[in-house]
Amino acid sequence: METLQEVIPFAKEMINQKPSRGMLKVYLVGSVVAVLGTVLGLVQTVCQPFSSFDDAALDAELAKLVARELREEERRRKQGEVAERANYDKPQRENTAGVAHRSAATRLHAS
């Protein structure tokens, strides 16, 4: 009710100022969108208790998804440990020259 009391003086003031058609269209579209959003919100609130959405099914599906993700993470972690052990067991090559030499064919610039 308070909003309606604010709208009436606003409408009177707009009429007295003689706004352009473009401005009236902007206000009209904005008002329609606001009213539509309010109505849709009310409909959603009223219809929500009657929806056939089953929370138990969602919880079960979510639990399956979490379990699958945990298994995948554990598998990736184990594969990473195996790869680290394999790299650790390999003998490390040491560069005795101190500077790595590149082939002339792989140069990025001509010199």
Backbone as a chain_set.jsonl record, in Angstrom:
{"seq": "METLQEVIPFAKEMINQKPSRGMLKVYLVGSVVAVLGTVLGLVQTVCQPFSSFDDAALDAELAKLVARELREEERRRKQGEVAERANYDKPQRENTAGVAHRSAATRLHAS", "coords": {"N": [[0.828, -1.188, 0.0], [2.001, 1.178, 0.677], [3.735, 1.638, -1.428], [1.979, 2.184, -3.525], [0.997, 4.612, -2.675], [3.213, 6.168, -3.076], [3.534, 6.014, -5.807], [1.431, 7.37, -7.06], [1.802, 10.26, -6.557], [4.225, 10.441, -7.961], [3.473, 9.803, -10.593], [1.759, 11.96, -11.127], [3.572, 14.083, -11.01], [5.237, 13.426, -13.156], [3.431, 13.764, -15.282], [2.966, 16.505, -15.134], [5.468, 17.494, -15.853], [5.681, 16.912, -18.512], [6.942, 14.565, -19.949], [9.076, 13.006, -22.445], [8.172, 10.732, -25.139], [9.909, 8.57, -25.265], [10.975, 8.452, -22.669], [8.698, 7.81, -21.238], [8.191, 5.279, -22.271], [10.401, 3.896, -21.264], [9.917, 3.995, -18.491], [7.486, 2.61, -18.467], [8.195, 0.04, -19.442], [10.033, -0.706, -17.463], [8.356, -0.739, -15.232], [6.553, -2.781, -15.934], [8.276, -4.98, -16.038], [9.091, -5.073, -13.36], [6.656, -5.61, -12.044], [5.996, -8.048, -13.223], [8.162, -9.64, -12.328], [7.632, -9.612, -9.584], [5.144, -10.933, -9.498], [5.851, -13.451, -10.565], [7.668, -14.307, -8.61], [5.954, -14.53, -6.399], [4.227, -16.566, -7.334], [6.05, -18.682, -7.556], [6.781, -18.98, -4.879], [4.343, -19.751, -3.747], [3.779, -22.133, -5.122], [5.899, -23.79, -4.534], [5.792, -25.63, -2.236], [4.211, -27.64, -3.321], [5.573, -28.862, -5.301], [6.943, -31.633, -7.136], [9.464, -32.364, -6.561], [11.95, -34.4, -5.273], [13.678, -34.453, -2.368], [15.149, -36.463, -1.138], [16.006, -38.098, -3.223], [17.705, -36.337, -4.481], [19.667, -35.995, -2.491], [20.731, -38.596, -2.384], [21.778, -38.842, -4.968], [23.648, -36.79, -4.921], [25.373, -37.779, -2.947], [26.398, -40.021, -4.281], [27.785, -38.754, -6.336], [29.732, -37.305, -4.898], [31.135, -39.444, -3.73], [32.148, -40.679, -6.034], [33.84, -38.645, -6.994], [35.689, -38.542, -4.903], [36.855, -41.091, -5.137], [38.047, -40.825, -7.658], [39.894, -38.781, -7.136], [41.54, -40.069, -5.259], [42.554, -42.105, -6.879], [43.988, -40.554, -8.764], [45.866, -39.428, -7.049], [47.288, -41.681, -6.214], [48.361, -42.52, -8.677], [50.013, -40.373, -9.155], [51.891, -40.701, -7.081], [53.063, -43.095, -7.89], [54.221, -42.277, -10.286], [56.029, -40.394, -9.305], [57.726, -42.033, -7.805], [58.769, -43.585, -9.877], [60.177, -41.664, -11.323], [62.006, -40.949, -9.405], [63.5, -43.23, -9.114], [64.903, -43.339, -11.486], [68.097, -42.847, -12.921], [69.788, -39.788, -12.493], [70.737, -37.537, -14.99], [73.709, -35.806, -15.399], [74.888, -32.658, -16.353], [77.863, -32.337, -17.628], [79.294, -30.494, -19.051], [78.347, -28.044, -18.345], [76.978, -26.135, -19.832], [74.185, -26.301, -21.841], [73.974, -27.491, -25.144], [72.487, -26.426, -28.144], [70.975, -27.498, -31.161], [71.724, -26.118, -34.343], [69.578, -26.012, -35.986], [67.384, -25.592, -34.419], [67.343, -23.0, -33.605], [65.935, -19.875, -32.71], [66.369, -17.46, -33.852], [68.26, -15.785, -36.363], [71.754, -15.564, -36.454]], "CA": [[0.0, 0.0, 0.0], [2.891, 2.326, 0.742], [4.26, 1.858, -2.768], [0.926, 2.822, -4.303], [0.928, 6.007, -2.255], [4.362, 6.844, -3.675], [3.42, 6.0, -7.263], [0.463, 8.379, -7.521], [2.457, 11.572, -6.716], [5.236, 10.354, -9.01], [2.776, 9.881, -11.886], [1.286, 13.347, -11.294], [4.742, 14.913, -11.296], [5.659, 13.13, -14.528], [2.482, 14.37, -16.213], [3.187, 17.95, -15.095], [6.738, 17.813, -16.512], [5.547, 16.585, -19.937], [8.098, 13.766, -20.391], [9.064, 12.559, -23.843], [7.642, 9.377, -25.336], [10.961, 7.607, -24.944], [11.058, 8.311, -21.225], [7.499, 7.089, -20.808], [8.383, 3.869, -22.626], [11.36, 3.321, -20.329], [9.215, 3.793, -17.233], [6.476, 1.579, -18.652], [8.865, -1.258, -19.529], [10.565, -0.996, -16.139], [7.247, -1.079, -14.339], [6.038, -4.095, -16.322], [9.258, -5.989, -15.618], [9.04, -5.166, -11.897], [5.411, -6.284, -11.667], [6.122, -9.441, -13.66], [9.069, -10.308, -11.403], [6.931, -9.798, -8.316], [4.124, -11.972, -9.675], [6.525, -14.747, -10.715], [8.189, -14.668, -7.3], [4.835, -14.991, -5.576], [3.777, -17.864, -7.851], [7.06, -19.676, -7.186], [6.68, -19.195, -3.439], [3.107, -20.477, -3.454], [3.796, -23.471, -5.722], [7.056, -24.567, -4.099], [5.479, -26.807, -1.404], [3.487, -28.651, -4.084], [6.4, -29.411, -6.372], [7.193, -33.07, -6.993], [10.906, -32.54, -6.429], [12.222, -35.27, -4.138], [14.96, -34.118, -1.764], [15.88, -37.693, -0.825], [16.675, -38.521, -4.455], [18.805, -35.404, -4.697], [20.709, -36.314, -1.527], [21.371, -39.841, -2.798], [22.558, -38.555, -6.173], [24.781, -35.984, -4.488], [26.288, -38.672, -2.241], [27.078, -40.817, -5.297], [28.716, -37.877, -7.035], [30.847, -37.031, -3.993], [31.919, -40.674, -3.611], [32.87, -40.861, -7.298], [34.912, -37.657, -7.039], [36.715, -38.959, -3.949], [37.576, -42.223, -5.729], [38.893, -40.299, -8.741], [40.998, -38.052, -6.517], [42.43, -41.066, -4.675], [43.228, -42.758, -7.998], [44.966, -39.607, -9.299], [46.938, -39.281, -6.068], [48.111, -42.894, -6.27], [49.114, -42.49, -9.926], [51.075, -39.377, -8.971], [52.925, -41.299, -6.247], [53.77, -44.074, -8.714], [55.046, -41.532, -11.233], [57.132, -39.795, -8.562], [58.671, -43.102, -7.491], [59.441, -43.968, -11.121], [61.147, -40.608, -11.634], [63.037, -40.967, -8.372], [64.352, -44.39, -9.341], [65.717, -43.151, -12.686], [69.355, -42.136, -12.642], [69.776, -38.406, -12.948], [71.835, -37.192, -15.881], [74.361, -34.561, -15.025], [75.47, -31.941, -17.469], [79.258, -32.133, -17.251], [79.835, -29.339, -19.751], [77.892, -26.832, -17.674], [76.082, -25.392, -20.711], [73.51, -27.187, -22.781], [74.153, -27.07, -26.529], [71.326, -26.652, -28.98], [71.255, -27.664, -32.574], [71.55, -24.893, -35.12], [68.266, -26.082, -36.649], [66.32, -25.205, -33.497], [67.508, -21.615, -33.199], [64.776, -19.037, -32.966], [66.766, -16.275, -34.608], [69.481, -15.966, -37.159], [72.834, -14.697, -35.971]], "C": [[0.867, 1.245, 0.0], [3.444, 2.665, -0.639], [3.234, 2.568, -3.638], [0.809, 4.291, -3.938], [2.098, 6.808, -2.808], [4.225, 6.958, -5.191], [2.509, 7.117, -7.756], [1.101, 9.765, -7.593], [3.524, 11.572, -7.806], [4.601, 10.482, -10.384], [2.279, 11.304, -12.14], [2.445, 14.264, -11.655], [5.242, 14.679, -12.714], [4.738, 13.791, -15.532], [2.69, 15.875, -16.261], [4.461, 18.352, -15.826], [6.711, 17.534, -18.013], [6.759, 15.787, -20.444], [7.954, 13.33, -21.851], [8.505, 11.144, -23.921], [8.668, 8.31, -24.954], [11.068, 7.358, -23.446], [9.852, 7.553, -20.677], [7.619, 5.597, -21.109], [9.338, 3.18, -21.651], [10.685, 3.037, -18.999], [8.183, 2.682, -17.341], [7.112, 0.185, -18.688], [9.43, -1.655, -18.164], [9.484, -1.415, -15.163], [6.693, -2.46, -14.646], [6.985, -5.201, -15.867], [9.215, -6.167, -14.103], [7.797, -5.916, -11.433], [5.48, -7.76, -12.044], [7.05, -10.233, -12.728], [8.414, -10.573, -10.057], [5.914, -10.923, -8.409], [4.773, -13.353, -9.787], [7.123, -15.219, -9.387], [7.106, -15.183, -6.374], [4.339, -16.358, -6.017], [4.766, -18.96, -7.456], [6.971, -19.997, -5.706], [5.454, -20.028, -3.083], [3.186, -21.914, -3.95], [4.936, -24.351, -5.22], [6.696, -25.753, -3.205], [4.814, -27.94, -2.179], [4.322, -29.274, -5.194], [6.716, -30.869, -6.08], [8.678, -33.362, -6.865], [11.2, -33.301, -5.152], [13.62, -34.969, -3.591], [15.785, -35.358, -1.454], [16.638, -38.188, -2.057], [17.868, -37.622, -4.746], [19.961, -35.721, -3.754], [21.45, -37.589, -1.918], [22.267, -39.617, -4.015], [23.807, -37.741, -5.823], [25.817, -36.845, -3.769], [27.066, -39.539, -3.234], [28.138, -39.99, -6.015], [29.939, -37.586, -6.173], [31.735, -38.26, -3.863], [32.741, -40.918, -4.874], [34.048, -39.897, -7.388], [36.045, -38.037, -6.082], [37.529, -40.135, -4.481], [38.523, -41.747, -6.828], [40.1, -39.559, -8.175], [42.015, -39.017, -5.914], [43.224, -41.78, -5.773], [44.308, -41.841, -8.585], [46.148, -39.443, -8.347], [47.869, -40.484, -6.111], [48.942, -42.924, -7.545], [50.26, -41.492, -9.837], [52.208, -39.916, -8.133], [53.738, -42.299, -7.044], [54.697, -43.361, -9.686], [56.231, -40.893, -10.523], [58.183, -40.846, -8.217], [59.452, -43.513, -8.732], [60.492, -42.924, -11.493], [62.29, -40.604, -10.627], [64.023, -42.103, -8.611], [65.252, -44.232, -10.56], [67.019, -42.454, -12.305], [69.294, -40.736, -13.246], [70.984, -38.162, -13.838], [72.413, -35.861, -15.447], [74.982, -33.96, -16.263], [76.905, -31.597, -17.085], [79.844, -30.901, -17.917], [79.413, -28.036, -19.082], [76.913, -26.031, -18.522], [75.459, -26.387, -21.683], [73.692, -26.624, -24.19], [72.897, -27.394, -27.311], [71.755, -26.774, -30.422], [70.999, -26.348, -33.284], [70.181, -24.855, -35.775], [67.152, -25.603, -35.722], [66.46, -23.768, -33.007], [66.255, -20.817, -33.571], [65.115, -17.795, -33.779], [68.045, -16.574, -35.379], [70.546, -15.03, -36.618], [74.111, -15.016, -36.665]], "O": [[0.511, 2.254, -0.608], [3.603, 3.837, -0.98], [3.587, 3.461, -4.409], [0.548, 5.126, -4.804], [1.978, 8.02, -2.989], [4.745, 7.898, -5.792], [2.8, 7.743, -8.775], [0.957, 10.419, -8.626], [3.712, 12.574, -8.495], [5.124, 11.186, -11.248], [2.374, 11.796, -13.264], [2.305, 15.131, -12.518], [5.628, 15.625, -13.401], [5.206, 14.328, -16.536], [2.598, 16.469, -17.335], [4.527, 19.455, -16.37], [7.655, 17.898, -18.714], [7.517, 16.283, -21.278], [6.855, 13.294, -22.404], [8.379, 10.451, -22.911], [8.319, 7.274, -24.387], [11.228, 6.222, -23.0], [9.984, 6.748, -19.755], [7.204, 4.757, -20.311], [9.119, 2.034, -21.258], [10.857, 1.957, -18.435], [8.02, 1.895, -16.408], [6.623, -0.741, -18.04], [9.316, -2.811, -17.758], [9.673, -2.333, -14.365], [6.395, -3.229, -13.732], [6.544, -6.237, -15.37], [9.293, -7.293, -13.613], [7.871, -6.757, -10.538], [5.067, -8.622, -11.268], [6.748, -11.375, -12.381], [8.614, -11.63, -9.458], [5.826, -11.767, -7.516], [4.303, -14.313, -9.177], [7.084, -16.41, -9.081], [7.31, -16.157, -5.648], [4.06, -17.218, -5.181], [4.354, -20.051, -7.063], [7.075, -21.16, -5.316], [5.519, -20.905, -2.222], [2.712, -22.825, -3.272], [4.927, -25.557, -5.468], [7.264, -26.826, -3.404], [4.85, -29.089, -1.737], [3.832, -30.119, -5.943], [6.753, -31.289, -4.924], [9.1, -34.504, -7.046], [10.759, -32.906, -4.073], [14.622, -35.201, -4.268], [17.014, -35.301, -1.505], [17.777, -38.643, -1.948], [18.912, -38.087, -5.202], [21.118, -35.716, -4.174], [22.673, -37.652, -1.795], [23.379, -40.141, -4.081], [24.886, -37.98, -6.366], [27.018, -36.655, -3.965], [28.261, -39.767, -3.05], [29.246, -40.464, -6.269], [31.066, -37.619, -6.669], [32.96, -38.14, -3.882], [33.902, -41.319, -4.791], [35.137, -40.286, -7.811], [37.22, -37.875, -6.411], [38.746, -40.18, -4.304], [39.661, -42.208, -6.919], [41.21, -39.702, -8.687], [43.221, -38.805, -6.043], [44.419, -42.03, -5.619], [45.416, -42.295, -8.871], [47.293, -39.333, -8.785], [49.09, -40.335, -6.053], [50.11, -43.311, -7.507], [51.344, -41.728, -10.372], [53.372, -39.635, -8.419], [54.96, -42.358, -6.906], [55.832, -43.789, -9.89], [57.33, -40.853, -11.077], [59.383, -40.59, -8.32], [60.655, -43.761, -8.657], [61.586, -43.278, -11.934], [63.426, -40.284, -10.98], [65.219, -41.97, -8.351], [66.267, -44.92, -10.663], [67.024, -41.565, -11.454], [68.812, -40.539, -14.361], [72.109, -38.528, -13.495], [71.682, -34.911, -15.165], [75.53, -34.665, -17.111], [77.138, -30.672, -16.306], [80.799, -30.319, -17.402], [80.083, -27.018, -19.252], [76.086, -25.307, -17.968], [76.156, -27.216, -22.271], [73.576, -25.417, -24.399], [72.315, -28.47, -27.176], [72.771, -26.22, -30.84], [70.151, -25.561, -32.866], [69.675, -23.778, -36.088], [66.075, -25.242, -36.199], [65.757, -23.364, -32.081], [65.617, -21.057, -34.596], [64.222, -17.153, -34.333], [68.791, -17.5, -35.062], [70.284, -13.857, -36.355], [75.135, -14.39, -36.391]]}, "num_chains": 1, "name": "protein.A"}
